[in-house]
């Protein structure tokens, strides 16, 4: 009987373990991989975790005043940013998700134990090994793997670059677990996981992910002199195996292309950063930004959804006040941990692993949209949650009664919005493009597949809005962008614009998966006839 009770008590933790490791796969239950479906899944995971842990008994240690003040400034300034946003509903939903990330971090910091955290974080390398196995299977099951579009069809990820940061974190966790483990059998398993993770990382050819791994490893050489020899050895062996895999499994895309690692696109990045900072021209935007999830509206010269730099993105979204208050919290925790590792006063090996995993994500975020994507935010929140008690002299933090009430309100509001959004999606009535219901659904993290029937109806009654929304989805929807090219091609063909239809169907064929291409080729032939 006791064993059954114990198993039931541990069930929520193991549910979180599976969720953390395989969140990217759960999104496939609600449609093809895309940024929004991942947001929905991560939000639900965090909400469920918050509700479960906050229903348990609390500890007695309050947060220090400086944390409360910084968090209060960030909260108030981001509320102002949302209220002034040029896309209010989009910013409202996304900012509520950021509040959920923050509450999730504080709640885990209250309740997570050392062994629980270590078990939880091992879900990432475990999931990476499973993903690598899945990719090997895909490689041998596809007729022409060298010509397959691995970059845009990196299932379950929306893009192979997002797979890159997953590989980086898995490699860091595996490698440092190997270095710090005292169990010989576990060390062998972690060594194998390290080789697989780094090999997969090299094969993805993501420059930001690859160099963030190398810089994190170099930092560890200075901070962990005791493990320097083992660290160099495992890194060189893993990289050698990775380059071998990349050569053997090279493709016509950037996947497996080692030369891609040396092609720096810093000029384009700098252009985005300069334009983003120049857009903060008024006193209001300099202080409070434009609100989250507005970059594609305020900076139209680039087809990206974010500026590929976490600090620039924060300045654009939250302004100077929100950015400084937020970075002061994260910076204090990481710098404090760094000093403890340097002085050898840190008590747990798992805290070292959490620190280097968090650092790798921070480094990668300086040249990529790591903190635009919810899964990497979830992993970063796990690391910060475990490192936060170090800043409090290893005492467990707790939100004050006032903040707990506010956080409960955020959870209830977001949960109600999820229900309302679901109701609008499944009801048979199709709203007008600019109606409140359509605006909320378009701003909410949900699969774009559900909106297909809406857009087709909008073409009949609201053609200009339908064209605008379809063209936006062509650029910002990864795995199903081909459908929106095909949809617009059909409409252009119906109104007699044969040349435009031919151009659009060609783009659809280039982006479509293999099993859809024959249908598109047949349509292309019908246009020519």
Order of alpha helices (4+ residues) and beta strands (2+ residues): alpha-alpha-alpha-alpha-alpha-alpha-alpha-alpha-alpha-alpha-alpha-alpha-alpha-alpha-alpha-alpha-alpha-alpha-alpha-alpha-alpha-alpha
